Amino acid sequence: MTTDVRAEFAAFGAVVAAADNDVEEDFDPVAACNWESLMAFLACDTQWRVVGVGLGGMIWIGLDYTACDVVFRRGRYGDPVWDDLRVMEEAALPVLNSGDE
């Protein structure tokens, strides 16, 4: 558990008995200039179009732009963020459709 996570628990009065090395941090930090785009992408996480195939298989088609437009309008995200969303969608599709779990 990282020091930051431990501090967040402590702020709520929770004591967690986990060693500092229990959690492996395997991620890259997000640049501040990309934060809004990432938040918009995550806000659209339930808006994927998926087709079921075979016994539990799925093919990820892409984001439902009509639904994402609602998310964007309600979240007041701008056009540059929309462009970033489409780039992230294009990068995510091969990963989602790779079959790896």
N, C-alpha and C positions, 0 to 999 in steps of 0.2 A: 504494500500500500504506500502510495506516495505521501509526502508531507502535506501537499495541498489537499489531497482527499481526506487525510486524517484531520486536518484543520476544519474542513467542511463538516465532517461528522461532529467534531467538538463544538462547533458553533451552534449545533442543535442539541447539545448536551449528551450526545451518544459517544460511548466508549467502545471502540472496536479492537478486539484482540487479534490483530493480524500483523504478521511480520512485514517490515518494509519491503522485503524482496518477494512477497507473495504475488504481486502483480507485475507483469512484464509490460512495459510501455513500448509498444511496437507501432508507433504512428509518427507521422510528420506533423509539426505544428502548421496551422493554417495562417497564412499571411493576412494581416489586417485588411488589406485591400480586397481580399477574397471572402471575408467573413460573411458579408451580406448575401453573396451568391450561394455560399454553402448553406446558410440558414434557409434561404428560399428553396433550395434543392431538397433539404430535409423536410420542409413544410409540405412539399409535394409528394412525400414518400408513400402516401396511400392512393396516389393517382395513376399508378401504372396500369397499362392494359396488358393483360396476360391471357393466354389461351391454354387450356388444359389439353394434354395429349397423353395417350396411353394410360398406364397405371401410375398415376400420380405425377406424371411429367408436366412441365410447363414451358411455354415459349413466351418470353417477355417481348412484347411488340414495341412498346415505347410509352411515353407519358401521354395521358389524356390531356391535350392542350386546352380543351374547353374547361375542364376542372382546374387545371393549373392556372388558367387565366383568372378564375375566381380567387384562388389562393393569392395570386399576385396583386389583384386589385384590393383585396381585404388587407393584405400585408403592406400595401403601398410600395411594392418593389418596382423599380424602373426598367426601362427597355434594355440598358446594358446588362442588368441582372438576368433578364429573359434570355439574352444571347448566351450568357454563361450557363444557364440552365440547359440549353440545347447542347452545348459542348459537353457538359457533364453527363447528360443522357446518352450521347453518342459514345462516350467512354465507358459508361456503365453497361450498356447492352451486351457487348461481347463477354463481359465478366458474368453477368446474370445468366446468359445463355450457354455458358461453358459447361454446365453440368456439375461443376465442383460445388461441394457443400460448404 
